[in-house]
Amino acid sequence: MDTAEFKQQFLPYHRKLYRVAFRLTGNPQDAEDMVQNVFIKLFQHKKPFTSEEHKKSWLIRVTVNECHTLFRSVWKSRVQPMEQIECSTQTSMEEPSDLYDAVMELPAKYRVLIDLYYYEDYSVKEIADILKMNVSTIQTRLMRARKMLKEKLEGGMTYERKRFI
């Protein structure tokens, strides 16, 4: 892959991958690093993709894997535990809203599903294939995420409080 072809492939996917990485990491700097790592892997990727959809799924899967690798690293676990990540940072790509804030307060495993399902318009089956999970697991997590969002937006008890009651 030459530099011109790489630049042509970079532009359509950069914003989508950044959004997925940001939802997982909750940190714009980490999200930028993850997207950079993904595009380095794309540049080094030798096998041709069968379709645009295959390439898009591959990029999202690699983004998710890079984010998981970040949180498994010793350095990240010692510096800032995942539970203490502040998710209140607004990005220029997202409009500030109560819904956005509520989504960003969800645990990472729910945030990424909300992003892929509602913002990227993937079906539950496609998400299951991308994340290599069971369809029923995706459906259950989406249901739980919707419930948490509903409670948060309606001003009811938060899911954190309910867990301990």
C-alpha positions as a LaTeX table, in Angstrom:
\begin{tabular}{lrrr}
\hline
Residue & $x$ (\AA) & $y$ (\AA) & $z$ (\AA) \\
\hline
Met1 & 0.00 & 0.00 & 0.00 \\
Asp2 & 1.52 & 3.32 & $-1.02$ \\
Thr3 & 1.15 & 6.62 & 0.83 \\
Ala4 & $-1.51$ & 8.08 & $-1.50$ \\
Glu5 & $-3.69$ & 4.98 & $-1.20$ \\
Phe6 & $-3.23$ & 5.02 & 2.58 \\
Lys7 & $-4.37$ & 8.66 & 2.81 \\
Gln8 & $-7.40$ & 7.83 & 0.68 \\
Gln9 & $-8.35$ & 5.03 & 3.09 \\
Phe10 & $-7.61$ & 7.09 & 6.20 \\
Leu11 & $-10.17$ & 9.86 & 5.72 \\
Pro12 & $-13.43$ & 7.87 & 5.53 \\
Tyr13 & $-12.68$ & 5.80 & 8.64 \\
His14 & $-10.83$ & 8.16 & 10.97 \\
Arg15 & $-13.89$ & 9.71 & 12.63 \\
Lys16 & $-15.69$ & 6.37 & 13.08 \\
Leu17 & $-12.68$ & 4.67 & 14.61 \\
Tyr18 & $-11.96$ & 7.65 & 16.84 \\
Arg19 & $-15.55$ & 7.56 & 18.13 \\
Val20 & $-15.30$ & 3.81 & 18.90 \\
Ala21 & $-11.94$ & 4.27 & 20.64 \\
Phe22 & $-13.18$ & 7.28 & 22.59 \\
Arg23 & $-16.23$ & 5.40 & 23.80 \\
Leu24 & $-14.01$ & 2.57 & 25.02 \\
Thr25 & $-11.23$ & 4.63 & 26.57 \\
Gly26 & $-13.16$ & 7.72 & 27.69 \\
Asn27 & $-10.04$ & 9.75 & 27.00 \\
Pro28 & $-9.38$ & 11.74 & 23.78 \\
Gln29 & $-5.61$ & 11.29 & 23.92 \\
Asp30 & $-5.84$ & 7.53 & 24.36 \\
Ala31 & $-8.44$ & 7.37 & 21.59 \\
Glu32 & $-6.11$ & 9.24 & 19.22 \\
Asp33 & $-3.28$ & 6.86 & 20.10 \\
Met34 & $-5.48$ & 3.84 & 19.47 \\
Val35 & $-6.61$ & 5.15 & 16.07 \\
Gln36 & $-3.00$ & 5.86 & 15.15 \\
Asn37 & $-2.05$ & 2.28 & 16.08 \\
Val38 & $-4.93$ & 0.92 & 14.00 \\
Phe39 & $-3.85$ & 2.86 & 10.92 \\
Ile40 & $-0.26$ & 1.70 & 11.37 \\
Lys41 & $-1.59$ & $-1.86$ & 11.34 \\
Leu42 & $-3.66$ & $-1.07$ & 8.25 \\
Phe43 & $-0.57$ & 0.30 & 6.53 \\
Gln44 & 1.32 & $-2.89$ & 7.38 \\
His45 & $-1.61$ & $-5.17$ & 6.47 \\
Lys46 & $-0.66$ & $-7.32$ & 3.46 \\
Lys47 & $-3.78$ & $-9.33$ & 2.68 \\
Pro48 & $-6.42$ & $-7.72$ & 0.45 \\
Phe49 & $-9.89$ & $-7.15$ & 1.88 \\
Thr50 & $-12.79$ & $-8.89$ & 0.18 \\
Ser51 & $-15.04$ & $-5.82$ & 0.38 \\
Glu52 & $-15.38$ & $-2.38$ & 1.95 \\
Glu53 & $-17.58$ & $-3.88$ & 4.65 \\
His54 & $-14.86$ & $-6.43$ & 5.44 \\
Lys55 & $-12.29$ & $-3.66$ & 5.75 \\
Lys56 & $-14.59$ & $-1.58$ & 7.97 \\
Ser57 & $-15.28$ & $-4.55$ & 10.26 \\
Trp58 & $-11.57$ & $-5.35$ & 10.40 \\
Leu59 & $-10.72$ & $-1.76$ & 11.37 \\
Ile60 & $-13.36$ & $-1.68$ & 14.13 \\
Arg61 & $-12.22$ & $-5.06$ & 15.47 \\
Val62 & $-8.59$ & $-3.92$ & 15.54 \\
Thr63 & $-9.65$ & $-0.69$ & 17.29 \\
Val64 & $-11.48$ & $-2.64$ & 20.00 \\
Asn65 & $-8.50$ & $-4.97$ & 20.40 \\
Glu66 & $-6.08$ & $-2.03$ & 20.69 \\
Cys67 & $-8.24$ & $-0.48$ & 23.41 \\
His68 & $-8.39$ & $-3.76$ & 25.31 \\
Thr69 & $-4.62$ & $-4.08$ & 25.01 \\
Leu70 & $-4.23$ & $-0.59$ & 26.45 \\
Phe71 & $-6.25$ & $-1.49$ & 29.54 \\
Arg72 & $-4.37$ & $-4.76$ & 30.02 \\
Ser73 & $-1.02$ & $-2.98$ & 30.01 \\
Val74 & 0.79 & $-2.75$ & 33.33 \\
Trp75 & 1.48 & 0.94 & 32.87 \\
Lys76 & $-2.20$ & 1.83 & 32.36 \\
Ser77 & $-3.37$ & $-0.30$ & 35.25 \\
Arg78 & $-0.93$ & 1.38 & 37.63 \\
Val79 & $-1.47$ & 4.92 & 36.44 \\
Gln80 & $-5.25$ & 5.11 & 36.21 \\
Pro81 & $-7.67$ & 2.26 & 36.87 \\
Met82 & $-10.48$ & 1.89 & 34.36 \\
Glu83 & $-13.13$ & 2.60 & 36.99 \\
Gln84 & $-11.69$ & 6.07 & 37.65 \\
Ile85 & $-11.62$ & 7.28 & 34.06 \\
Glu86 & $-13.46$ & 10.58 & 33.71 \\
Cys87 & $-15.90$ & 10.44 & 30.82 \\
Ser88 & $-17.06$ & 14.05 & 30.98 \\
Thr89 & $-14.78$ & 15.30 & 28.19 \\
Gln90 & $-16.75$ & 16.56 & 25.21 \\
Thr91 & $-15.29$ & 16.19 & 21.74 \\
Ser92 & $-15.75$ & 18.45 & 18.77 \\
Met93 & $-17.34$ & 15.52 & 16.94 \\
Glu94 & $-20.18$ & 15.13 & 19.43 \\
Glu95 & $-22.84$ & 17.61 & 20.36 \\
Pro96 & $-23.06$ & 18.22 & 24.12 \\
Ser97 & $-26.33$ & 16.80 & 25.39 \\
Asp98 & $-27.85$ & 14.91 & 28.27 \\
Leu99 & $-27.97$ & 11.78 & 26.12 \\
Tyr100 & $-24.27$ & 12.10 & 25.22 \\
Asp101 & $-23.36$ & 12.58 & 28.88 \\
Ala102 & $-25.50$ & 9.59 & 29.87 \\
Val103 & $-23.88$ & 7.37 & 27.22 \\
Met104 & $-20.40$ & 8.43 & 28.31 \\
Glu105 & $-21.20$ & 7.50 & 31.91 \\
Leu106 & $-21.98$ & 3.90 & 30.90 \\
Pro107 & $-19.32$ & 1.25 & 31.42 \\
Ala108 & $-17.10$ & 0.78 & 28.35 \\
Lys109 & $-18.64$ & $-2.58$ & 27.39 \\
Tyr110 & $-22.01$ & $-0.84$ & 26.94 \\
Arg111 & $-20.71$ & 2.39 & 25.38 \\
Val112 & $-19.15$ & 0.61 & 22.43 \\
Leu113 & $-22.34$ & $-1.35$ & 21.74 \\
Ile114 & $-24.45$ & 1.81 & 21.80 \\
Asp115 & $-22.00$ & 3.44 & 19.41 \\
Leu116 & $-21.93$ & 0.54 & 16.95 \\
Tyr117 & $-25.68$ & $-0.05$ & 17.05 \\
Tyr118 & $-27.07$ & 3.49 & 17.03 \\
Tyr119 & $-24.31$ & 5.66 & 15.55 \\
Glu120 & $-22.72$ & 3.22 & 13.08 \\
Asp121 & $-26.00$ & 1.42 & 12.22 \\
Tyr122 & $-24.67$ & $-2.11$ & 12.60 \\
Ser123 & $-27.12$ & $-4.92$ & 13.25 \\
Val124 & $-26.82$ & $-7.07$ & 16.36 \\
Lys125 & $-25.49$ & $-9.93$ & 14.22 \\
Glu126 & $-22.82$ & $-7.70$ & 12.65 \\
Ile127 & $-21.76$ & $-6.39$ & 16.07 \\
Ala128 & $-21.52$ & $-9.96$ & 17.36 \\
Asp129 & $-19.28$ & $-10.87$ & 14.40 \\
Ile130 & $-17.08$ & $-7.80$ & 14.86 \\
Leu131 & $-16.65$ & $-8.26$ & 18.61 \\
Lys132 & $-16.56$ & $-12.08$ & 18.38 \\
Met133 & $-19.35$ & $-12.47$ & 20.91 \\
Asn134 & $-22.67$ & $-14.33$ & 20.97 \\
Val135 & $-25.69$ & $-12.57$ & 19.51 \\
Ser136 & $-27.58$ & $-13.14$ & 22.75 \\
Thr137 & $-24.78$ & $-11.45$ & 24.73 \\
Ile138 & $-24.99$ & $-8.40$ & 22.47 \\
Gln139 & $-28.79$ & $-8.29$ & 22.81 \\
Thr140 & $-28.59$ & $-8.58$ & 26.60 \\
Arg141 & $-25.96$ & $-5.86$ & 26.90 \\
Leu142 & $-27.92$ & $-3.54$ & 24.59 \\
Met143 & $-31.03$ & $-4.12$ & 26.70 \\
Arg144 & $-29.10$ & $-3.33$ & 29.89 \\
Ala145 & $-27.53$ & $-0.24$ & 28.32 \\
Arg146 & $-30.94$ & 1.05 & 27.22 \\
Lys147 & $-32.32$ & 0.46 & 30.70 \\
Met148 & $-29.40$ & 2.32 & 32.30 \\
Leu149 & $-29.82$ & 5.21 & 29.88 \\
Lys150 & $-33.55$ & 5.37 & 30.50 \\
Glu151 & $-33.06$ & 5.49 & 34.26 \\
Lys152 & $-30.33$ & 8.09 & 33.95 \\
Leu153 & $-32.33$ & 10.34 & 31.63 \\
Glu154 & $-35.55$ & 10.03 & 33.61 \\
Gly155 & $-33.72$ & 11.00 & 36.80 \\
Gly156 & $-34.47$ & 7.76 & 38.61 \\
Met157 & $-32.06$ & 5.78 & 40.71 \\
Thr158 & $-28.79$ & 5.22 & 38.94 \\
Tyr159 & $-27.65$ & 1.74 & 38.04 \\
Glu160 & $-24.68$ & 2.04 & 40.43 \\
Arg161 & $-26.99$ & 2.58 & 43.40 \\
Lys162 & $-29.32$ & $-0.23$ & 42.37 \\
Arg163 & $-26.46$ & $-2.67$ & 42.18 \\
Phe164 & $-25.72$ & $-2.20$ & 45.90 \\
Ile165 & $-29.29$ & $-2.13$ & 47.19 \\
\hline
\end{tabular}
